[in-house]
Amino acid sequence: MKTLNKTKLTLALTTAMLASATSQSVMAESVTEALTSGKASVNMLLRYESVEQENSAKDASALTLRTLLAYKTGSVNGFSATVEMEDTRIVMGQGDYTVGPTGYNSGIYSVIADPEHTELDQGFIQYSAEGITAKLGRQVMTMDGHRFIGHVGWRQDRQTFDGLSVAYAPSKDLTLNYAYIDQRNRIFAEAADLDAKDHLLNASYNTSVGKLTAYSYLLEMDNGTENSLDTFGVSFVGSTAAGETKILYAAEYASQSNETASTDYSTDYINLSIGAVFTGITAKLGYESLGSDEGMVGFATPLATLHKFNGWADIFLGTPDEGLVDVNVTIAGKAFGGGWTVMYHDFSADEASDTVDDLGSELDLSYVKSYNKYYSAGIKYAAYSGDSGKVDTDKLWVWVGAKF
């Protein structure tokens, strides 16, 4: 009997070891297949930029080439990985510009925020299954059309974040997002990266007449001081048909508290727009107000893709203490296989002071065209007419891009 029991035990252990070995072999094969069956990609952008300003800085010009090399593995039980390297080089010696945070030509030329650099742009582990997508590591994060959380992809060194992000879609209409950021990797190579303790919450629901979104962005730099910047808001964006015309509409409101050890400010944000699409033309009228607390501090969006808002000349990358009101008109359409855009901005202070009231105006023009799915080219121009101490600024961009 003892011999029989020992035989059964030996068979059981042998079976378990074989099953374990088989399982490990299958897993190893799955991981190997995921690594070898992934997708590599290359994205290159060659861009010329010039800046002319009516101040003491010399006119700036830059010809830079950005290269993104990425590899995304296949999936194993819902897990995958992405690695992306980013490099920017000055081409043909065309580097007459200033990048303040890096010390490049400091104080000599007007600013073009494209430093030479090589760094890890993204590197994260992803899990995706049953409506959940989670990423851990360095990654691109965008929310709300980049107004509050963006990747600043217009610059050659785009903004990424180190942290955790989770998106959950329990239904086709409802999406819930949460992210924790412990480092903000900004657009100046590593010269101006910031440690952080940021919490981002965003929930959106698609209705029959538009998309309703509520959000809370609780930002804090991890530098041993009290510096919370908390924003709570709600937005609604939608469209409806009126015969052959498509009517566009959007409304948004947010409140923000800015607290330090010695200060406590409160500001408001309002964004309203109405537009129409007819015979291939899109026309919009917009009103955006980044409010002020009695002229002491303005509503801030430090993680936004700021170039997308308040004029392409980037005069208002930081909101004036008096706040900013931007009344704008946009007309866009198609021509010769590409897309053109004309924008006009009229700027003023939210709470005028003795020295700051009218903040100038700006005209923005662009034309972008894609050639099959691999190549693109564009030209873009911004002309800002200054007031209240802001200097006249002209900027021009010409670029070609390729991605494979």
Secondary structure, 3 states (H helix, E strand, C coil): CHHHHHHHHHHHHHHHHHHHHHHHHHHHHHHHHHHHCCEEEEEEEEEEEEEEECCCCECEEEEEEEEEEEEECCCECCEEEEEEEEEEEEEEEEEECEEHHHCECCCCECECCCCCEEEEEEEEEEEEECCEEEEEEEECCCEHHHCCECCCCCCCCCCEEEEEEEEECCCCCEEEEEEEEEEEECCCCCCCCEEEEEEEEEEEEECCCCEEEEEEEEECECCCCCEEEEEEEEEEEEEEEECCEEEEEEEEEEEEEEEECCCEEEEEEEEEEEEEEECCEEEEEEEEEECECCCCCECCCCCCCHHHCCCCCCCCCCCCCCCEEEEEEEEEEEECCEEEEEEEEEEECCCCCCCCCEEEEEEEEEEEEEECCCEEEEEEEEEEECCCCCCCEEEEEEEEEEEC
